[in-house]
Amino acid sequence: MSKGNRIFRAWAPEWLIRLTIFLVLFPTVMLFALSTANISAATGFYGVEPADMQFSMLLYYAALAGFTPLERRFFSRVSTKEYFLICLVLQVLISYACYRTRTLPVLFACRFLQGMVNCGVTSICLTLLFGRLKSEHARETGYTIFYSMILCSASLTSLVTAPLVDNYEYNVLYKMIIYTFVPGGILLLLLMNKVHLVRKTPLYQLDWASFFLYSPMLILIAYVVTYGQQYYWLQDDTIVWSLICIVFLAVVFVTRQLVRKRPFIHQEVFRSRAFVFGIFLLGMLYLIRGAFSVTTTYFSTVLGMDPINLYELLIYNIIGIVIGAVASARLVIKKRPLQFIWLAGFSLLLLFHGAMYFLFASEADMNTFIIPLLLQGMGAGMVFTPILLFIISSVPEALSQSAAAVGVFIRFAFFGISTALINYFSLFYSGTHALRLTDHASRADNDLEERLKLYQSALHARGMEPGMATRAATRLLDKAVNKQAFLKYAMDYNELVVILILGLMLLIVMAPFINRTIIDVKAKQPAAATF
């Protein structure tokens, strides 16, 4: 009897097994961006600031990164079916708690717990997925499928949830997750036999001390990058003490890993030059990906797209991701040079950000952005999977779990840094350009007066009283100034991203050791949380 038949019941057809795995994996991936699927709706429902919703997402990410090195021990101890049942029950209970609460601290705690439980679900699904792929290049195919889902997760979550947010309260999204998670989970339990997918190991010498050093450090990092701009960074004592605690916890954590026989995360991974280069590229990619939120903000705030139309437009970005991921998988399988694949992908990202620099305008047709969105998706899809395969392949198999854990940390850290940079530059550039535009308008009094009269006439023609029309005209002028300031900021930020991409492409050309790293993932598996 094959291994596949031992895992699943003999009567279960292969198509049903694969479909069930994806039915479980899909809502698991959606959970990541659920709290920020619609920031405006979320802040209105909970009565909080947008930064609070960003922090809830980073808490989920911090739990993924913090629990990943420890989760494998639980996975290898309990039979897969029982372990999945535990995770399923916990995920449903925590999601229900998120649905019921409007208290922010409770939501934060639940989101962190969701991240921890999600490690287990993802670990099971990935192990099952890789077990079902039998071809010579099954691993490359599996990685491509999974990482494509990760790239699409935010856009896909927003697209799926947009009609619900439009018609119901925001907390209904958590009930929706329960309804999408339970059917696939129950079906998977019915299909599986009681087996261990990995070698059974006892639960002794669990390094909880490292976990309780590592996780608070990640939470503090999330806090600093989220609220730093709001509290003016080092001018606030809370931010200063948070940074001090981060440094202290990091020093203690690294020291502990160096002296322990069985470290939480092996520090030997950093001895590989290829690994360090790979995680650097991964971090830079997340900074570049973060800049995409500037474009989506432009669509909603400047062009005034409603969420449903916006996310329908992002379908083209998802299509681009799929095309890019498939193309990169084929190139990797054909053993084409990684330098060529990365340069091609970053070139597409360069074209996108360069094009958006010229396309940002106060008025534009939606069809104008279809090709740029396709290019952005293709570029991200082409570079993401090869970078992660490069990272995993750059270390020995014994260190692959630690390498994956470091990769999760890098993604978490640079996702947060990207958020912080956008918050900072949006305030800096928008404020600077708004002052310049206001100063220009003040000095050009004739043009200002004409613009105000134009607004007043238009409003008066629509039946508004003269006094109200005057006040409304002033508000419209302020809105126009803010819109132009945002456009200038978006152009400046995309210009910085273009410079960053050009620098990365030059660095890739100057790193010949890239092509000497052989992509070999046949005996390696991604970490439980590879978001």
Secondary structure, 3 states (H helix, E strand, C coil): CCHHHHHECCCCCHHHHHHHHHHHHHHHHHHHHHHHCCHHHHHHHHCCCHHHHHHHHHHHHHHHHHHHHHHHHHHHHCCHHHHHHHHHHHHHHHHHHHHHCCCHHHHHHHHHHHHHHHHHHHHHHHHHHHHHCCCCCHHHHHHHHHHHHHHHHHHHHHHHHHHHHHHCCCCHHHHHHHHHHHHHHHHHHHHECCCCCCCCCCCCCCCHHHHHHHHHHHHHHHHHHHHCCCCCHHHCHHHHHHHHHHHHHHHHHHHHHHHCCCCCCCHHHHHCHHHHHHHHHHHHHHHHHHCHHHHHHHHHHCCCCCHHHHHHHCHHHHHHHHHHHHHHHHHHHCCCCHHHHHHHHHHHHHHHHHHHHHHCCCCCCHHHHHHHHHHHHHHHHHHHHHHHHHHHHCCCHHHHHHHHHHHHHHHHHHHHHHHHHHHHHHHHHHHHHHHHHHHHHHHCHHHHHHHHHHHHHHHHHCCCCHHHHHHHHHHHHHHHHHHHHHHHHHHHHHHHHHHHHHHHHHHHHCCHHHHHCCCCCCCCCCCCCCC
